[in-house]
Amino acid sequence: MVSDITSEIIPVSDDLDSYASILRGAETLHRSLRPDLPDDYVAYMQQMFSEGAEMAVLMVDGKAKAIAVYRSFHTTFHGYRFYIDDLVTDAVERSRGYGRCLLAWCEARARERGCDVLALDSGVQRTEAHRFYFRERLSIFAFSFMKLLG
C-alpha cells in the first residue's frame, strides 16, 4: 500500500512541449482500458484537451501507474459536475493504493472547483472496478443509456 504519493500526480495539459513524454508514457496504460483509441494518441488527446478534458498521471519511478481523464461542466440535473471519463491503474500494480490516491486527488480538484458532484461511468462487465468504487464510497445513482450511431 502506498502511503503518500500525491506529489507524483502530474496534471497534464495541452502544453505538449512540457507534457509530451508523460502523455506518451501514459498511452499504453490508457490503451489497456481503451484499446480502440485512435492510432495518433497524442493528437487525439490534444483534441480532447482543446474541448475541455484534462488528465492526471500518477507516476512512480518515472512510470505511469494510474491515469485519470476528467472534465468539469454544468448540468441541469447535478449542477457543476466533475466527470471522470477514464480512471485506470496498471493491472499488475492494482491494490497498491494508486487508484485510491488518484481518485482522492480528483475529489480534491472537484472540491477546489466548487463542483456539486463527482461522477463516472463504469461498464457493466467491470466487476472488480465496481468493488473498488463501492469501497471508495461511490454509489450507483442512475442507469446510463446509449445508442451507437456509427
C-alpha positions as CSV (number, residue, x, y, z in Angstrom):
1,M,0.0,0.0,0.0
2,V,1.3,3.4,-0.9
3,S,1.4,6.0,1.9
4,D,1.7,9.4,0.4
5,I,2.3,9.6,-3.4
6,T,0.2,12.7,-4.2
7,S,3.4,14.7,-5.1
8,E,3.8,12.2,-8.0
9,I,0.5,13.1,-9.6
10,I,1.1,15.2,-12.7
11,P,-1.7,17.2,-14.2
12,V,-1.2,17.1,-18.0
13,S,-2.4,20.0,-20.1
14,D,-2.5,20.8,-23.8
15,D,1.0,22.3,-23.4
16,L,2.6,19.3,-25.2
17,D,6.1,20.8,-25.1
18,S,6.0,20.3,-21.4
19,Y,4.0,17.1,-21.2
20,A,4.5,15.1,-24.4
21,S,6.8,12.5,-22.8
22,I,4.4,11.9,-19.9
23,L,1.5,11.6,-22.3
24,R,3.4,9.1,-24.4
25,G,4.3,7.2,-21.3
26,A,0.7,7.0,-20.3
27,E,-0.5,5.8,-23.7
28,T,0.0,2.1,-23.1
29,L,-1.8,2.2,-19.8
30,H,-4.7,4.2,-21.2
31,R,-5.0,1.7,-24.1
32,S,-5.3,-1.1,-21.6
33,L,-8.7,0.4,-20.8
34,R,-9.5,1.9,-24.2
35,P,-7.8,-0.3,-26.9
36,D,-9.8,1.4,-29.7
37,L,-8.3,4.9,-29.2
38,P,-7.0,6.3,-32.5
39,D,-3.5,5.5,-33.6
40,D,-2.3,9.1,-33.2
41,Y,-2.9,9.1,-29.4
42,V,-1.2,12.3,-28.7
43,A,-3.2,14.2,-31.4
44,Y,-6.4,12.7,-30.1
45,M,-5.7,13.6,-26.5
46,Q,-4.7,17.1,-27.7
47,Q,-8.1,17.5,-29.3
48,M,-9.8,16.3,-26.1
49,F,-7.8,18.8,-24.1
50,S,-9.0,21.6,-26.5
51,E,-12.6,20.5,-25.8
52,G,-12.1,20.8,-22.0
53,A,-10.8,17.4,-21.0
54,E,-7.9,17.2,-18.6
55,M,-5.6,14.4,-17.5
56,A,-3.7,13.4,-14.4
57,V,-0.9,10.8,-14.4
58,L,0.3,9.1,-11.2
59,M,4.0,8.5,-11.8
60,V,6.2,6.2,-9.7
61,D,9.8,5.8,-10.5
62,G,9.3,7.6,-13.8
63,K,6.5,5.3,-15.0
64,A,2.7,5.9,-15.3
65,K,0.9,3.7,-12.8
66,A,-2.5,5.2,-13.0
67,I,-4.3,7.9,-15.1
68,A,-7.5,9.8,-14.9
69,V,-9.1,11.8,-17.7
70,Y,-11.7,14.2,-16.4
71,R,-13.6,17.4,-17.1
72,S,-15.9,19.8,-15.2
73,F,-19.1,21.2,-16.6
74,H,-22.6,22.4,-15.7
75,T,-25.6,20.2,-16.0
76,T,-29.3,20.6,-15.3
77,F,-29.5,17.6,-13.1
78,H,-26.4,17.8,-10.9
79,G,-25.2,21.4,-11.1
80,Y,-21.5,21.7,-11.6
81,R,-20.2,18.2,-12.3
82,F,-16.7,16.8,-12.1
83,Y,-16.8,13.8,-14.5
84,I,-14.1,11.2,-14.8
85,D,-14.1,9.8,-18.4
86,D,-11.4,7.2,-17.6
87,L,-9.7,6.0,-14.4
88,V,-7.3,3.2,-14.9
89,T,-4.5,1.6,-12.9
90,D,-1.8,-0.7,-14.3
91,A,-3.3,-4.2,-13.9
92,V,-0.1,-5.6,-12.3
93,E,0.0,-2.7,-9.9
94,R,-3.5,-2.9,-8.5
95,S,-4.2,-3.0,-4.8
96,R,-1.2,-0.8,-4.1
97,G,-3.2,2.4,-3.4
98,Y,-2.6,4.1,-6.8
99,G,-6.3,4.2,-7.8
100,R,-7.4,5.3,-4.4
101,C,-4.8,8.1,-4.4
102,L,-5.7,9.3,-7.9
103,L,-9.5,9.2,-7.1
104,A,-8.8,11.2,-3.9
105,W,-6.8,13.7,-6.0
106,C,-9.8,14.0,-8.4
107,E,-12.1,14.6,-5.5
108,A,-9.9,17.3,-4.1
109,R,-9.8,19.0,-7.5
110,A,-13.6,18.8,-7.7
111,R,-14.0,20.4,-4.3
112,E,-11.5,23.1,-5.1
113,R,-13.5,23.9,-8.2
114,G,-16.8,24.1,-6.3
115,C,-18.3,21.1,-8.0
116,D,-21.5,19.7,-6.7
117,V,-20.8,16.1,-7.6
118,L,-18.0,13.8,-8.7
119,A,-19.3,11.2,-11.3
120,L,-18.0,8.4,-13.5
121,D,-19.5,5.6,-15.6
122,S,-18.2,2.1,-15.5
123,G,-19.0,-0.7,-17.9
124,V,-21.3,-3.4,-16.5
125,Q,-18.6,-6.0,-17.1
126,R,-16.0,-4.3,-14.9
127,T,-17.0,-6.0,-11.6
128,E,-13.5,-5.6,-10.0
129,A,-13.7,-1.8,-10.7
130,H,-17.1,-1.7,-9.2
131,R,-15.9,-3.3,-5.9
132,F,-13.2,-0.6,-5.8
133,Y,-15.8,2.2,-6.4
134,F,-18.1,0.9,-3.7
135,R,-15.1,0.7,-1.2
136,E,-14.4,4.3,-2.1
137,R,-18.0,5.3,-1.2
138,L,-19.3,5.9,-4.7
139,S,-22.8,4.7,-5.3
140,I,-24.9,3.8,-8.3
141,F,-27.1,6.9,-9.0
142,A,-28.6,6.2,-12.4
143,F,-28.6,3.9,-15.4
144,S,-26.7,5.1,-18.4
145,F,-28.3,4.5,-21.8
146,M,-26.8,4.9,-25.2
147,K,-27.3,4.1,-28.8
148,L,-24.4,3.6,-31.1
149,L,-24.7,5.9,-34.2
150,G,-21.7,4.7,-36.3
